[in-house]
Amino acid sequence: MEEFKPTDDLFVSDKDIGKKIYEIEEERVYVIKHQVLANDKDDAHKKYLDQSDIDLKTESSSDVACSSVKDYSKINKTEIVGVVVEEEEEDGEKTTIIERI
């Protein structure tokens, strides 16, 4: 099982005690088409490989222009991964934290 790491982007306070933290996993597949100005298929393929990278690339250059991008997505799962609780420190001060369920 993966180690639980609450995100720093969730800000919790005492009014959130008892609330659950849900983690939603989403999977996306992109279909990308490029139109390449070239002399032939080999030249087009070479230009595409030279001017593209592994990341989703939708930028255009003088010879390669992104002409279509479609997004197919689905939600894989939603599960509870944590809960907001109040923790009492040794000095008696209370702190609101996210605890792994």
C-alpha positions as CSV (number, residue, x, y, z in Angstrom):
1,M,0.0,0.0,0.0
2,E,1.2,3.5,-0.8
3,E,2.3,5.7,2.0
4,F,-0.4,8.3,2.7
5,K,0.7,11.9,2.1
6,P,-2.0,14.5,2.6
7,T,-1.7,17.4,0.1
8,D,-0.5,20.7,1.4
9,D,-3.2,22.3,-0.6
10,L,-6.0,21.3,1.8
11,F,-6.4,23.7,4.6
12,V,-8.3,22.3,7.6
13,S,-9.4,23.8,10.9
14,D,-11.4,22.7,13.9
15,K,-14.7,23.2,12.0
16,D,-13.6,20.3,9.7
17,I,-13.2,17.7,12.4
18,G,-14.9,14.5,11.4
19,K,-14.9,15.3,7.7
20,K,-13.4,12.7,5.4
21,I,-10.7,13.3,2.8
22,Y,-11.5,11.6,-0.5
23,E,-9.0,11.0,-3.2
24,I,-10.3,10.7,-6.8
25,E,-8.2,9.0,-9.4
26,E,-8.8,10.0,-13.0
27,E,-7.3,8.4,-16.1
28,R,-7.1,10.3,-19.4
29,V,-6.2,9.2,-22.9
30,Y,-5.5,11.9,-25.5
31,V,-5.7,11.4,-29.3
32,I,-3.5,14.1,-30.9
33,K,-3.3,14.8,-34.6
34,H,-0.5,16.9,-36.2
35,Q,-0.4,18.2,-39.7
36,V,3.2,18.4,-40.9
37,L,4.5,20.4,-43.9
38,A,7.0,18.1,-45.5
39,N,8.3,16.7,-48.8
40,D,7.2,13.1,-48.1
41,K,6.1,10.7,-45.4
42,D,9.6,10.1,-44.2
43,D,10.3,13.8,-44.0
44,A,7.0,14.4,-42.2
45,H,7.8,11.6,-39.7
46,K,11.3,13.0,-39.1
47,K,10.0,16.5,-38.5
48,Y,7.3,15.3,-36.2
49,L,9.9,13.3,-34.1
50,D,12.4,16.2,-34.1
51,Q,9.8,18.8,-33.0
52,S,7.6,16.8,-30.6
53,D,8.3,15.5,-27.1
54,I,6.8,12.9,-24.7
55,D,4.6,15.5,-22.9
56,L,1.2,16.4,-24.3
57,K,2.2,18.8,-27.1
58,T,-0.3,21.2,-28.6
59,E,2.0,24.0,-29.6
60,S,2.8,24.6,-33.2
61,S,6.0,25.4,-35.1
62,S,6.4,26.7,-38.6
63,D,6.2,23.2,-40.1
64,V,4.1,21.3,-37.5
65,A,0.7,22.5,-36.3
66,C,-1.6,20.7,-33.9
67,S,-4.9,20.3,-35.7
68,S,-6.9,18.2,-33.2
69,V,-6.9,17.1,-29.6
70,K,-9.6,14.9,-28.1
71,D,-9.8,14.0,-24.5
72,Y,-11.3,10.7,-23.4
73,S,-11.5,10.4,-19.6
74,K,-13.1,8.2,-17.0
75,I,-13.1,8.2,-13.2
76,N,-11.4,5.0,-12.0
77,K,-12.2,5.1,-8.3
78,T,-13.1,7.3,-5.4
79,E,-12.0,6.2,-2.0
80,I,-11.7,7.7,1.5
81,V,-8.0,8.2,2.3
82,G,-8.1,10.3,5.4
83,V,-10.2,12.1,8.0
84,V,-9.8,15.5,9.7
85,V,-9.1,15.1,13.5
86,E,-8.1,17.1,16.4
87,E,-4.9,16.1,18.1
88,E,-3.9,17.3,21.6
89,E,-0.2,18.1,22.0
90,E,1.8,17.5,25.1
91,D,1.4,21.1,26.2
92,G,-2.4,20.8,25.9
93,E,-2.7,22.8,22.7
94,K,-5.0,21.3,20.1
95,T,-4.0,21.0,16.5
96,T,-6.2,20.0,13.5
97,I,-4.6,17.4,11.3
98,I,-5.4,14.9,8.5
99,E,-5.1,11.3,9.6
100,R,-4.9,8.2,7.4
101,I,-7.9,6.0,7.5
